[in-house]
Amino acid sequence: MVKENLEEVERRVAAACERAGRRREDVTLIAVSKTKPVSAVREVMDCGVADFGENKVQELCGKMEEIMEPLRWHLIGHLQRNKVKYVVDKVYLIHSVDSLRLAKEIQKEAEKCSVVCPVLIEINIGGEESKDGIPKEEAVSLIREIAGLSRVQVRGLMTIAPPVEEPEEARGYFKEMRKLFDAVRAEQIPGVEMKELSMGMTGDFEVAIEEGATMVRVGTAIFGNRQYAV
Ligand SMILES: *Cc1c(COP(=O)(O)O)cnc(C)c1O
């Protein structure tokens, strides 16, 4: 079933790229495997997907150790400073940097293992109180500060759009993100490489692609609904 789901998502990704006049290879599909077993990850991996997203450090490290294939693991959830050391030299990209304190911790741990850690800056585009991420007005100044850290490389922006009834309602948020992305890029901050715009999930990934997402993070549409312990 996961295989059929993935084929359907792939078809929708390709169609959205086509509508937007974009090339399929310019959009990375990240399969979000949180709460799902390693067997499900393998199923998707066997279909040729190499990018996987997890939102918890412990679960990410557990799966990574068990699977051992050279997959690209994306940390997409909130990262606590005391857990940076477990992921800094293992993940392909951290999507959720939203403070200088966190970036400084990444710098410190990256230094210890002699790596440079690629990150995205998380933006709270809907200005929701309950959400992680910084207000868009603070993006340029935070990125300028992080650019001074030699082992933290800013590669773009990430957002989780506010929940909406219809995917179309998310379009405005994605447009704002794209504008912000272009504005940060125009600053040409030394050491910052604005390449990735991570936005779009099961409910809204097609609209996100139409508005310029270079990475979409899709869980439910691939793996089915998640069961959380109550
Ligand atoms: C869970 C999660 C996703 C995927 O959500 P779906 O709606 O299941 O596709 C994407 N991004 C983040 C940050 C998540 O935590």
The ligand as a MOL file (V3000), in Angstrom:
LIG
                    3D

  0  0  0     0  0            999 V3000
M  V30 BEGIN CTAB
M  V30 COUNTS 15 15 0 0 0
M  V30 BEGIN ATOM
M  V30 1 C 4.8780 15.5290 10.4780 0
M  V30 2 C 5.5100 16.6100 9.7220 0
M  V30 3 C 5.3620 16.7010 8.3270 0
M  V30 4 C 4.5220 15.7590 7.5070 0
M  V30 5 O 3.1630 15.9190 7.7860 0
M  V30 6 P 2.0160 15.2030 6.9340 0
M  V30 7 O 0.8530 16.1050 7.0670 0
M  V30 8 O 1.8060 13.8750 7.5510 0
M  V30 9 O 2.4910 15.0990 5.5350 0
M  V30 10 C 6.0220 17.7350 7.6750 0
M  V30 11 N 6.7730 18.6260 8.3390 0
M  V30 12 C 6.9420 18.5640 9.6820 0
M  V30 13 C 7.7910 19.5700 10.3480 0
M  V30 14 C 6.3170 17.5650 10.4180 0
M  V30 15 O 6.4990 17.5120 11.7410 0
M  V30 END ATOM
M  V30 BEGIN BOND
M  V30 1 1 1 2
M  V30 2 1 2 3
M  V30 3 2 2 14
M  V30 4 1 3 4
M  V30 5 2 3 10
M  V30 6 1 4 5
M  V30 7 1 5 6
M  V30 8 2 6 7
M  V30 9 1 6 8
M  V30 10 1 6 9
M  V30 11 1 10 11
M  V30 12 2 11 12
M  V30 13 1 12 13
M  V30 14 1 12 14
M  V30 15 1 14 15
M  V30 END BOND
M  V30 END CTAB
M  END
